[in-house]
């Protein structure tokens, strides 16, 4: 998940995305075509659960407090990890459920560092492992764009255990450069996951952080923000 702006999000402890600042002209044209077709056919996606999207709605101009942003120059955060290219929409690895992680070792910890480095390089606030070609249940999130090291969140084998409220905001995706669409997501979610050492924890996110959790966990189910509206509730 990506963002161009500084953001504020609340979270308690017990990868959505921003539109890239620049990009290849061909990718931008594809994104515009996708966006136009999506908005004409579906309008807005309404969330039913993380791991699945629900019904399309007419495009209305309501917005939530707490996840608004103001444009600024995208920032790239220095990181010791390897920078992977972002896998684009249409690659089969993005269309299948990712495998559960059972081995917690130095290799996994290094992959986490690599994912943060890749996310920051792409100006993202969230990144799921399938987006760098690895079909495993791992995601990283940092809605501060690297400004606060304590805001870095690692989600191994995450699941949503509670959701409440409803917020309509624009979303983009690192795997679909240039695309943005309105998506209705929960205002609050609680996630149960493991860290890179295999320790289980719960974390509650609000507004943008909740949206990032849902977006990245959807990726771990092989689901995009504009996928499967035909299966939505009436």
C-alpha atoms as an extended CHARMM CRD file, in Angstrom:
* protein
*
       234  EXT
         1         1  UNK       CA              0.0000000000        0.0000000000        0.0000000000  PROA      1               0.0000000000
         2         2  UNK       CA              1.2750000000        3.4990000000       -0.8270000000  PROA      2               0.0000000000
         3         3  UNK       CA              0.9550000000        7.1520000000        0.2140000000  PROA      3               0.0000000000
         4         4  UNK       CA              2.3540000000       10.4680000000       -0.8890000000  PROA      4               0.0000000000
         5         5  UNK       CA              1.6430000000       12.2560000000        2.3640000000  PROA      5               0.0000000000
         6         6  UNK       CA              2.4930000000       12.2950000000        6.0640000000  PROA      6               0.0000000000
         7         7  UNK       CA             -0.1120000000       10.3030000000        7.9070000000  PROA      7               0.0000000000
         8         8  UNK       CA             -1.4870000000        9.8700000000       11.3810000000  PROA      8               0.0000000000
         9         9  UNK       CA             -2.8500000000        6.5570000000       12.6010000000  PROA      9               0.0000000000
        10        10  UNK       CA             -3.5330000000        5.1700000000       16.0440000000  PROA      10              0.0000000000
        11        11  UNK       CA             -2.4670000000        1.6950000000       17.0430000000  PROA      11              0.0000000000
        12        12  UNK       CA             -2.1600000000       -0.4010000000       20.1540000000  PROA      12              0.0000000000
        13        13  UNK       CA             -0.0200000000       -3.4800000000       20.6360000000  PROA      13              0.0000000000
        14        14  UNK       CA             -1.1910000000       -6.2650000000       23.1360000000  PROA      14              0.0000000000
        15        15  UNK       CA              1.4280000000       -3.7160000000        2.6040000000  PROA      15              0.0000000000
        16        16  UNK       CA             -1.4750000000       -0.9680000000        1.1430000000  PROA      16              0.0000000000
        17        17  UNK       CA             -0.3470000000        1.3610000000       -0.5570000000  PROA      17              0.0000000000
        18        18  UNK       CA              0.5120000000        4.7310000000       -1.9190000000  PROA      18              0.0000000000
        19        19  UNK       CA              0.6580000000        5.8170000000       -5.4700000000  PROA      19              0.0000000000
        20        20  UNK       CA              4.3160000000        5.9420000000       -6.5310000000  PROA      20              0.0000000000
        21        21  UNK       CA              5.6580000000        9.4440000000       -7.1650000000  PROA      21              0.0000000000
        22        22  UNK       CA              6.9970000000        8.4390000000      -10.5130000000  PROA      22              0.0000000000
        23        23  UNK       CA              6.7860000000        5.5080000000      -12.8430000000  PROA      23              0.0000000000
        24        24  UNK       CA              7.2360000000        4.1620000000      -16.3070000000  PROA      24              0.0000000000
        25        25  UNK       CA              4.9060000000        5.7410000000      -18.8440000000  PROA      25              0.0000000000
        26        26  UNK       CA              3.6340000000        2.3840000000      -20.0090000000  PROA      26              0.0000000000
        27        27  UNK       CA              2.7220000000        1.3470000000      -16.4810000000  PROA      27              0.0000000000
        28        28  UNK       CA              0.9590000000        4.6420000000      -15.9020000000  PROA      28              0.0000000000
        29        29  UNK       CA             -1.1380000000        4.1860000000      -19.0450000000  PROA      29              0.0000000000
        30        30  UNK       CA             -2.1080000000        0.6560000000      -18.0080000000  PROA      30              0.0000000000
        31        31  UNK       CA             -3.0410000000        1.9340000000      -14.5520000000  PROA      31              0.0000000000
        32        32  UNK       CA             -5.2530000000        4.6600000000      -16.0360000000  PROA      32              0.0000000000
        33        33  UNK       CA             -7.0590000000        2.1330000000      -18.2270000000  PROA      33              0.0000000000
        34        34  UNK       CA             -7.5540000000       -0.1940000000      -15.2590000000  PROA      34              0.0000000000
        35        35  UNK       CA             -8.7830000000        2.6350000000      -13.0670000000  PROA      35              0.0000000000
        36        36  UNK       CA            -11.2520000000        3.8970000000      -15.6560000000  PROA      36              0.0000000000
        37        37  UNK       CA            -12.6490000000        0.4320000000      -16.3100000000  PROA      37              0.0000000000
        38        38  UNK       CA            -12.8840000000       -0.3050000000      -12.6030000000  PROA      38              0.0000000000
        39        39  UNK       CA            -14.6700000000        2.9120000000      -11.6840000000  PROA      39              0.0000000000
        40        40  UNK       CA            -17.1220000000        2.6460000000      -14.5780000000  PROA      40              0.0000000000
        41        41  UNK       CA            -18.0400000000       -0.9310000000      -13.7140000000  PROA      41              0.0000000000
        42        42  UNK       CA            -17.8260000000       -1.0530000000       -9.9330000000  PROA      42              0.0000000000
        43        43  UNK       CA            -17.5680000000        2.5020000000       -8.5600000000  PROA      43              0.0000000000
        44        44  UNK       CA            -16.5230000000        1.6350000000       -5.0140000000  PROA      44              0.0000000000
        45        45  UNK       CA            -15.5990000000       -1.5550000000       -3.2120000000  PROA      45              0.0000000000
        46        46  UNK       CA            -17.2290000000       -2.2330000000        0.1190000000  PROA      46              0.0000000000
        47        47  UNK       CA            -15.2520000000       -4.3840000000        2.5410000000  PROA      47              0.0000000000
        48        48  UNK       CA            -16.8750000000       -7.4990000000        3.9340000000  PROA      48              0.0000000000
        49        49  UNK       CA            -13.8970000000       -9.0640000000        5.6820000000  PROA      49              0.0000000000
        50        50  UNK       CA            -10.1290000000       -8.9780000000        5.2870000000  PROA      50              0.0000000000
        51        51  UNK       CA             -9.4170000000      -11.8220000000        2.9250000000  PROA      51              0.0000000000
        52        52  UNK       CA            -12.4440000000      -10.8910000000        0.8160000000  PROA      52              0.0000000000
        53        53  UNK       CA            -14.0120000000       -7.8210000000       -0.7260000000  PROA      53              0.0000000000
        54        54  UNK       CA            -17.6790000000       -7.0560000000       -1.0290000000  PROA      54              0.0000000000
        55        55  UNK       CA            -20.2120000000       -5.1360000000       -3.0060000000  PROA      55              0.0000000000
        56        56  UNK       CA            -19.6060000000       -2.2720000000       -5.3890000000  PROA      56              0.0000000000
        57        57  UNK       CA            -21.2160000000        1.0750000000       -4.5500000000  PROA      57              0.0000000000
        58        58  UNK       CA            -21.8030000000        4.3690000000       -6.2860000000  PROA      58              0.0000000000
        59        59  UNK       CA            -18.9060000000        6.7920000000       -5.8980000000  PROA      59              0.0000000000
        60        60  UNK       CA            -19.8630000000        9.2390000000       -3.1150000000  PROA      60              0.0000000000
        61        61  UNK       CA            -17.7430000000       12.0340000000       -1.7050000000  PROA      61              0.0000000000
        62        62  UNK       CA            -17.6370000000       11.1050000000        1.9730000000  PROA      62              0.0000000000
        63        63  UNK       CA            -14.3660000000       10.7950000000        3.8110000000  PROA      63              0.0000000000
        64        64  UNK       CA            -13.0920000000        9.9580000000        7.2750000000  PROA      64              0.0000000000
        65        65  UNK       CA            -11.0430000000       11.8790000000        9.7930000000  PROA      65              0.0000000000
        66        66  UNK       CA             -7.6870000000       10.5380000000       10.9000000000  PROA      66              0.0000000000
        67        67  UNK       CA             -6.4630000000        9.1590000000        7.5940000000  PROA      67              0.0000000000
        68        68  UNK       CA             -6.3120000000       12.3360000000        5.5300000000  PROA      68              0.0000000000
        69        69  UNK       CA             -2.9610000000       13.3060000000        4.0900000000  PROA      69              0.0000000000
        70        70  UNK       CA             -1.1810000000       16.3460000000        2.6950000000  PROA      70              0.0000000000
        71        71  UNK       CA              1.1000000000       16.0280000000       -0.2900000000  PROA      71              0.0000000000
        72        72  UNK       CA              4.8240000000       16.1760000000        0.2700000000  PROA      72              0.0000000000
        73        73  UNK       CA              7.9480000000       15.0270000000       -1.5130000000  PROA      73              0.0000000000
        74        74  UNK       CA              8.1360000000       11.2220000000       -1.3000000000  PROA      74              0.0000000000
        75        75  UNK       CA             10.8540000000       10.0980000000        1.0160000000  PROA      75              0.0000000000
        76        76  UNK       CA             13.1260000000        7.0850000000        0.7270000000  PROA      76              0.0000000000
        77        77  UNK       CA             14.3800000000        5.7210000000        4.0410000000  PROA      77              0.0000000000
        78        78  UNK       CA             17.8660000000        4.2690000000        4.2760000000  PROA      78              0.0000000000
        79        79  UNK       CA             17.7390000000        0.5680000000        5.1380000000  PROA      79              0.0000000000
        80        80  UNK       CA             20.2130000000       -2.2570000000        5.3840000000  PROA      80              0.0000000000
        81        81  UNK       CA             17.9470000000       -4.6770000000        3.5270000000  PROA      81              0.0000000000
        82        82  UNK       CA             17.9410000000       -5.7870000000       -0.0810000000  PROA      82              0.0000000000
        83        83  UNK       CA             15.5130000000       -3.9630000000       -2.3580000000  PROA      83              0.0000000000
        84        84  UNK       CA             13.2920000000       -6.3410000000       -4.3230000000  PROA      84              0.0000000000
        85        85  UNK       CA             11.3480000000       -5.2890000000       -7.4310000000  PROA      85              0.0000000000
        86        86  UNK       CA              7.5940000000       -5.1130000000       -6.7970000000  PROA      86              0.0000000000
        87        87  UNK       CA              5.6080000000       -7.8330000000       -8.5560000000  PROA      87              0.0000000000
        88        88  UNK       CA              2.8700000000       -6.3360000000      -10.7120000000  PROA      88              0.0000000000
        89        89  UNK       CA             -0.7940000000       -7.2340000000      -11.0820000000  PROA      89              0.0000000000
        90        90  UNK       CA             -1.2920000000      -10.2580000000      -13.3400000000  PROA      90              0.0000000000
        91        91  UNK       CA              1.5540000000      -12.3220000000      -11.8800000000  PROA      91              0.0000000000
        92        92  UNK       CA              0.1950000000      -15.6920000000      -10.6340000000  PROA      92              0.0000000000
        93        93  UNK       CA              1.9780000000      -15.3620000000       -7.2720000000  PROA      93              0.0000000000
        94        94  UNK       CA             -0.4200000000      -12.5360000000       -6.4120000000  PROA      94              0.0000000000
        95        95  UNK       CA             -3.5080000000      -14.5820000000       -7.1860000000  PROA      95              0.0000000000
        96        96  UNK       CA             -3.1470000000      -17.4960000000       -4.7690000000  PROA      96              0.0000000000
        97        97  UNK       CA             -3.3050000000      -17.8560000000       -0.9770000000  PROA      97              0.0000000000
        98        98  UNK       CA              0.1390000000      -17.6730000000        0.6070000000  PROA      98              0.0000000000
        99        99  UNK       CA              1.6230000000      -20.5010000000        2.6710000000  PROA      99              0.0000000000
       100       100  UNK       CA              1.7380000000      -20.4730000000        6.4680000000  PROA      100             0.0000000000
       101       101  UNK       CA              5.1870000000      -19.7750000000        7.9180000000  PROA      101             0.0000000000
       102       102  UNK       CA              6.4570000000      -22.4540000000       10.2960000000  PROA      102             0.0000000000
       103       103  UNK       CA             10.2050000000      -21.7460000000       10.3790000000  PROA      103             0.0000000000
       104       104  UNK       CA             11.4220000000      -18.7480000000       12.3650000000  PROA      104             0.0000000000
       105       105  UNK       CA             15.1150000000      -18.1650000000       11.8250000000  PROA      105             0.0000000000
       106       106  UNK       CA             17.7460000000      -15.6590000000       10.7440000000  PROA      106             0.0000000000
       107       107  UNK       CA             16.6720000000      -16.0360000000        7.1240000000  PROA      107             0.0000000000
       108       108  UNK       CA             13.1430000000      -14.8900000000        7.9720000000  PROA      108             0.0000000000
       109       109  UNK       CA             14.4820000000      -11.9470000000        9.9780000000  PROA      109             0.0000000000
       110       110  UNK       CA             16.6090000000      -10.8800000000        7.0170000000  PROA      110             0.0000000000
       111       111  UNK       CA             13.6170000000      -11.1660000000        4.7000000000  PROA      111             0.0000000000
       112       112  UNK       CA             11.7190000000       -8.8250000000        7.0200000000  PROA      112             0.0000000000
       113       113  UNK       CA             14.5250000000       -6.2520000000        6.7040000000  PROA      113             0.0000000000
       114       114  UNK       CA             14.4920000000       -6.7040000000        2.9280000000  PROA      114             0.0000000000
       115       115  UNK       CA             10.7440000000       -6.1210000000        2.8210000000  PROA      115             0.0000000000
       116       116  UNK       CA             10.9870000000       -2.9020000000        4.8060000000  PROA      116             0.0000000000
       117       117  UNK       CA             13.7660000000       -1.7090000000        2.4910000000  PROA      117             0.0000000000
       118       118  UNK       CA             11.6990000000       -2.5960000000       -0.5770000000  PROA      118             0.0000000000
       119       119  UNK       CA              8.5930000000       -0.9120000000        0.8430000000  PROA      119             0.0000000000
       120       120  UNK       CA             10.4160000000        2.3150000000        1.6940000000  PROA      120             0.0000000000
       121       121  UNK       CA             12.0920000000        2.3880000000       -1.7200000000  PROA      121             0.0000000000
       122       122  UNK       CA              8.6540000000        2.1580000000       -3.3450000000  PROA      122             0.0000000000
       123       123  UNK       CA              7.2590000000        4.8740000000       -1.0260000000  PROA      123             0.0000000000
       124       124  UNK       CA              4.8110000000        2.4010000000        0.4880000000  PROA      124             0.0000000000
       125       125  UNK       CA              3.2020000000        2.0730000000        3.9030000000  PROA      125             0.0000000000
       126       126  UNK       CA              2.5930000000       -1.6600000000        3.6230000000  PROA      126             0.0000000000
       127       127  UNK       CA              3.9810000000       -4.6240000000        1.7070000000  PROA      127             0.0000000000
       128       128  UNK       CA              3.0400000000       -8.3000000000        1.5710000000  PROA      128             0.0000000000
       129       129  UNK       CA              5.5440000000      -11.0490000000        0.7310000000  PROA      129             0.0000000000
       130       130  UNK       CA              3.7050000000      -12.1170000000       -2.4690000000  PROA      130             0.0000000000
       131       131  UNK       CA              4.4020000000       -8.6130000000       -3.7880000000  PROA      131             0.0000000000
       132       132  UNK       CA              8.1010000000       -9.4740000000       -3.9210000000  PROA      132             0.0000000000
       133       133  UNK       CA              7.4040000000      -12.9150000000       -5.3650000000  PROA      133             0.0000000000
       134       134  UNK       CA              7.3620000000      -14.9330000000       -2.1270000000  PROA      134             0.0000000000
       135       135  UNK       CA              4.1240000000      -16.8060000000       -1.4540000000  PROA      135             0.0000000000
       136       136  UNK       CA              4.2940000000      -16.8600000000        2.3360000000  PROA      136             0.0000000000
       137       137  UNK       CA              2.0990000000      -15.2730000000        5.0120000000  PROA      137             0.0000000000
       138       138  UNK       CA              4.2960000000      -12.3170000000        5.8690000000  PROA      138             0.0000000000
       139       139  UNK       CA              3.5860000000       -8.5900000000        5.6790000000  PROA      139             0.0000000000
       140       140  UNK       CA              5.2330000000       -5.4150000000        6.9460000000  PROA      140             0.0000000000
       141       141  UNK       CA              3.5490000000       -2.0940000000        7.7070000000  PROA      141             0.0000000000
       142       142  UNK       CA              4.8130000000        1.3730000000        8.6310000000  PROA      142             0.0000000000
       143       143  UNK       CA              2.3210000000        4.1990000000        8.1780000000  PROA      143             0.0000000000
       144       144  UNK       CA              4.9420000000        6.7840000000        9.2070000000  PROA      144             0.0000000000
       145       145  UNK       CA              6.9840000000        6.1190000000        6.0500000000  PROA      145             0.0000000000
       146       146  UNK       CA             10.0270000000        5.3320000000        8.1670000000  PROA      146             0.0000000000
       147       147  UNK       CA              9.8930000000        8.4720000000       10.3010000000  PROA      147             0.0000000000
       148       148  UNK       CA              9.2800000000        6.5110000000       13.5020000000  PROA      148             0.0000000000
       149       149  UNK       CA             11.2860000000        3.2760000000       13.9050000000  PROA      149             0.0000000000
       150       150  UNK       CA              8.9000000000        2.1420000000       16.6560000000  PROA      150             0.0000000000
       151       151  UNK       CA              6.0150000000        2.1760000000       14.1690000000  PROA      151             0.0000000000
       152       152  UNK       CA              7.4650000000       -0.6930000000       12.1170000000  PROA      152             0.0000000000
       153       153  UNK       CA              5.0810000000       -3.6480000000       12.3310000000  PROA      153             0.0000000000
       154       154  UNK       CA              5.8510000000       -7.2180000000       11.2690000000  PROA      154             0.0000000000
       155       155  UNK       CA              2.9050000000       -9.5510000000       10.6940000000  PROA      155             0.0000000000
       156       156  UNK       CA              3.6310000000      -13.2620000000       10.3360000000  PROA      156             0.0000000000
       157       157  UNK       CA              0.6040000000      -15.5250000000        9.7370000000  PROA      157             0.0000000000
       158       158  UNK       CA             -1.7930000000      -12.6470000000       10.5430000000  PROA      158             0.0000000000
       159       159  UNK       CA             -5.5390000000      -12.9100000000       10.9440000000  PROA      159             0.0000000000
       160       160  UNK       CA             -8.2490000000      -10.3640000000       11.6620000000  PROA      160             0.0000000000
       161       161  UNK       CA            -10.0160000000      -11.2900000000       14.8990000000  PROA      161             0.0000000000
       162       162  UNK       CA            -12.2040000000       -8.1980000000       15.2770000000  PROA      162             0.0000000000
       163       163  UNK       CA            -13.4320000000       -5.3680000000       13.0860000000  PROA      163             0.0000000000
       164       164  UNK       CA            -15.8210000000       -2.4840000000       13.6730000000  PROA      164             0.0000000000
       165       165  UNK       CA            -16.9650000000        0.7320000000       12.0810000000  PROA      165             0.0000000000
       166       166  UNK       CA            -16.7900000000        1.7080000000        8.4420000000  PROA      166             0.0000000000
       167       167  UNK       CA            -14.6720000000        4.2590000000        6.5820000000  PROA      167             0.0000000000
       168       168  UNK       CA            -14.5670000000        5.1740000000        2.9060000000  PROA      168             0.0000000000
       169       169  UNK       CA            -11.1740000000        6.2680000000        1.5720000000  PROA      169             0.0000000000
       170       170  UNK       CA             -9.0550000000        6.0480000000       -1.5610000000  PROA      170             0.0000000000
       171       171  UNK       CA             -6.5550000000        3.2100000000       -1.7830000000  PROA      171             0.0000000000
       172       172  UNK       CA             -3.7470000000        2.4060000000       -4.1160000000  PROA      172             0.0000000000
       173       173  UNK       CA             -1.5220000000       -0.6320000000       -4.4920000000  PROA      173             0.0000000000
       174       174  UNK       CA              2.1870000000       -0.9500000000       -5.1850000000  PROA      174             0.0000000000
       175       175  UNK       CA              1.4140000000       -3.8320000000       -7.5310000000  PROA      175             0.0000000000
       176       176  UNK       CA             -0.8800000000       -1.6380000000       -9.6530000000  PROA      176             0.0000000000
       177       177  UNK       CA              1.1620000000        1.5660000000      -10.1530000000  PROA      177             0.0000000000
       178       178  UNK       CA             -0.9210000000        4.6920000000      -10.5660000000  PROA      178             0.0000000000
       179       179  UNK       CA             -4.2470000000        3.0970000000       -9.6830000000  PROA      179             0.0000000000
       180       180  UNK       CA             -6.5010000000        4.5210000000       -6.9580000000  PROA      180             0.0000000000
       181       181  UNK       CA            -10.0570000000        3.5880000000       -6.0560000000  PROA      181             0.0000000000
       182       182  UNK       CA            -12.4600000000        4.1640000000       -3.1820000000  PROA      182             0.0000000000
       183       183  UNK       CA            -12.7420000000        1.2450000000       -0.7830000000  PROA      183             0.0000000000
       184       184  UNK       CA            -14.9170000000        0.9250000000        2.3160000000  PROA      184             0.0000000000
       185       185  UNK       CA            -12.9570000000       -0.7060000000        5.1450000000  PROA      185             0.0000000000
       186       186  UNK       CA            -13.4350000000       -1.1130000000        8.9030000000  PROA      186             0.0000000000
       187       187  UNK       CA            -12.4300000000        1.8870000000       10.9930000000  PROA      187             0.0000000000
       188       188  UNK       CA            -10.9140000000       -0.3700000000       13.6700000000  PROA      188             0.0000000000
       189       189  UNK       CA             -9.4300000000       -3.8520000000       13.3800000000  PROA      189             0.0000000000
       190       190  UNK       CA             -7.6150000000       -6.1560000000       15.7620000000  PROA      190             0.0000000000
       191       191  UNK       CA             -5.0190000000       -8.4930000000       14.2750000000  PROA      191             0.0000000000
       192       192  UNK       CA             -3.4970000000      -11.5790000000       15.8330000000  PROA      192             0.0000000000
       193       193  UNK       CA             -0.1100000000      -12.4780000000       14.3620000000  PROA      193             0.0000000000
       194       194  UNK       CA              3.3990000000      -13.6240000000       15.1380000000  PROA      194             0.0000000000
       195       195  UNK       CA              6.5940000000      -11.6120000000       15.0140000000  PROA      195             0.0000000000
       196       196  UNK       CA              9.7780000000      -12.7020000000       13.2430000000  PROA      196             0.0000000000
       197       197  UNK       CA             10.7580000000      -14.7770000000       16.2920000000  PROA      197             0.0000000000
       198       198  UNK       CA              7.4750000000      -16.6860000000       16.2980000000  PROA      198             0.0000000000
       199       199  UNK       CA              5.9800000000      -14.8940000000       19.3080000000  PROA      199             0.0000000000
       200       200  UNK       CA              2.2220000000      -14.3490000000       19.1280000000  PROA      200             0.0000000000
       201       201  UNK       CA              0.7830000000      -10.8770000000       19.7540000000  PROA      201             0.0000000000
       202       202  UNK       CA             -2.3430000000       -8.8350000000       19.0870000000  PROA      202             0.0000000000
       203       203  UNK       CA             -2.4410000000       -5.3130000000       17.6900000000  PROA      203             0.0000000000
       204       204  UNK       CA             -5.3150000000       -2.8920000000       17.1780000000  PROA      204             0.0000000000
       205       205  UNK       CA             -5.2880000000       -0.4220000000       14.3160000000  PROA      205             0.0000000000
       206       206  UNK       CA             -7.4600000000        2.5840000000       13.5790000000  PROA      206             0.0000000000
       207       207  UNK       CA             -8.2020000000        4.3950000000       10.3030000000  PROA      207             0.0000000000
       208       208  UNK       CA             -5.1450000000        4.2420000000        7.9940000000  PROA      208             0.0000000000
       209       209  UNK       CA             -3.4170000000        1.5520000000       10.0520000000  PROA      209             0.0000000000
       210       210  UNK       CA             -6.5680000000       -0.5890000000       10.0430000000  PROA      210             0.0000000000
       211       211  UNK       CA             -6.8460000000       -0.0820000000        6.2890000000  PROA      211             0.0000000000
       212       212  UNK       CA             -3.2180000000       -1.0960000000        5.7800000000  PROA      212             0.0000000000
       213       213  UNK       CA             -3.7260000000       -4.2660000000        7.8290000000  PROA      213             0.0000000000
       214       214  UNK       CA             -6.7570000000       -5.2330000000        5.7490000000  PROA      214             0.0000000000
       215       215  UNK       CA             -5.0450000000       -4.4080000000        2.4590000000  PROA      215             0.0000000000
       216       216  UNK       CA             -1.9300000000       -6.4740000000        3.1890000000  PROA      216             0.0000000000
       217       217  UNK       CA             -3.8500000000       -9.4140000000        4.6650000000  PROA      217             0.0000000000
       218       218  UNK       CA             -6.0090000000       -9.4250000000        1.5290000000  PROA      218             0.0000000000
       219       219  UNK       CA             -2.7830000000       -9.8510000000       -0.4740000000  PROA      219             0.0000000000
       220       220  UNK       CA             -1.9590000000      -12.9280000000        1.6180000000  PROA      220             0.0000000000
       221       221  UNK       CA             -5.2890000000      -14.3890000000        0.4630000000  PROA      221             0.0000000000
       222       222  UNK       CA             -4.5180000000      -13.6020000000       -3.1800000000  PROA      222             0.0000000000
       223       223  UNK       CA             -7.0470000000      -10.7470000000       -3.2580000000  PROA      223             0.0000000000
       224       224  UNK       CA             -6.7250000000       -7.2510000000       -4.7660000000  PROA      224             0.0000000000
       225       225  UNK       CA             -8.7410000000       -4.1630000000       -3.8460000000  PROA      225             0.0000000000
       226       226  UNK       CA            -10.8060000000       -4.5440000000       -7.0320000000  PROA      226             0.0000000000
       227       227  UNK       CA            -11.1820000000       -8.3440000000       -6.9590000000  PROA      227             0.0000000000
       228       228  UNK       CA            -14.3710000000      -10.3630000000       -6.8370000000  PROA      228             0.0000000000
       229       229  UNK       CA            -17.0840000000       -7.7190000000       -6.3430000000  PROA      229             0.0000000000
       230       230  UNK       CA            -19.5000000000      -10.1300000000       -8.0160000000  PROA      230             0.0000000000
       231       231  UNK       CA            -19.3520000000      -12.2640000000       -4.8730000000  PROA      231             0.0000000000
       232       232  UNK       CA            -20.4500000000       -9.3860000000       -2.6710000000  PROA      232             0.0000000000
       233       233  UNK       CA            -23.5480000000       -9.1350000000       -0.5610000000  PROA      233             0.0000000000
       234       234  UNK       CA            -26.4970000000       -7.3120000000       -2.0140000000  PROA      234             0.0000000000
